[in-house]
């Protein structure tokens, strides 16, 4: 009548899942950051490179 009770690892699994999801989000964020670096540099050099340069809301200093 010796029953060995198993340890409940529920919170360990939850913590592991959170760490894995956070790591995946961090990796995707870092991969996407470099994607637009060239465009940001070109727009900083010459603002006419922006796709929004003729936006109706921003002509003559107007904003939303």
C-alpha positions as CSV (number, residue, x, y, z in Angstrom):
1,X,0.0,0.0,0.0
2,X,2.8,2.3,-0.7
3,X,1.6,4.8,-3.3
4,X,4.1,7.3,-4.7
5,X,2.5,10.6,-5.5
6,X,3.8,12.2,-8.7
7,X,4.9,15.8,-8.6
8,X,2.5,18.2,-10.4
9,X,4.5,20.0,-13.1
10,X,1.6,22.3,-14.3
11,X,3.2,25.6,-13.5
12,X,6.5,24.4,-14.9
13,X,4.8,23.6,-18.2
14,X,3.1,27.0,-18.2
15,X,6.4,28.9,-17.5
16,X,8.1,26.9,-20.2
17,X,5.3,27.8,-22.7
18,X,5.5,31.5,-21.8
19,X,9.3,31.5,-22.2
20,X,9.0,29.8,-25.6
21,X,6.3,32.2,-26.9
22,X,8.2,35.2,-25.7
23,X,11.3,33.9,-27.4
24,X,9.5,33.4,-30.6
25,X,8.0,36.9,-30.5
26,X,11.4,38.4,-29.8
27,X,13.0,36.5,-32.7
28,X,10.3,37.6,-35.2
29,X,10.5,41.2,-33.9
30,X,14.3,41.2,-34.5
31,X,13.9,39.6,-37.9
32,X,11.3,42.2,-39.0
33,X,13.3,45.2,-37.6
34,X,16.1,44.8,-40.2
35,X,13.5,44.5,-43.0
36,X,12.7,48.2,-43.0
37,X,16.1,49.7,-42.1
38,X,17.0,50.6,-45.7
39,X,13.7,52.3,-46.3
40,X,14.0,54.2,-43.0
41,X,17.5,55.4,-44.0
42,X,16.4,56.5,-47.4
43,X,13.4,58.4,-46.0
44,X,15.7,60.1,-43.4
45,X,18.0,61.2,-46.2
46,X,15.2,62.5,-48.5
47,X,11.7,62.7,-47.2
48,X,10.3,62.6,-50.8
49,X,11.1,58.9,-50.7
50,X,8.2,58.4,-48.4
51,X,5.0,56.8,-49.8
52,X,3.0,59.2,-47.7
53,X,4.5,62.5,-49.1
54,X,1.3,63.4,-51.0
55,X,-1.1,62.3,-48.3
56,X,-4.1,64.6,-48.3
57,X,-4.1,64.8,-44.5
58,X,-0.5,66.0,-44.2
59,X,-0.5,68.6,-47.0
60,X,-0.1,72.1,-45.7
61,X,0.6,70.9,-42.1
62,X,-2.9,69.4,-41.6
63,X,-3.2,66.4,-39.3
64,X,-6.1,64.1,-38.2
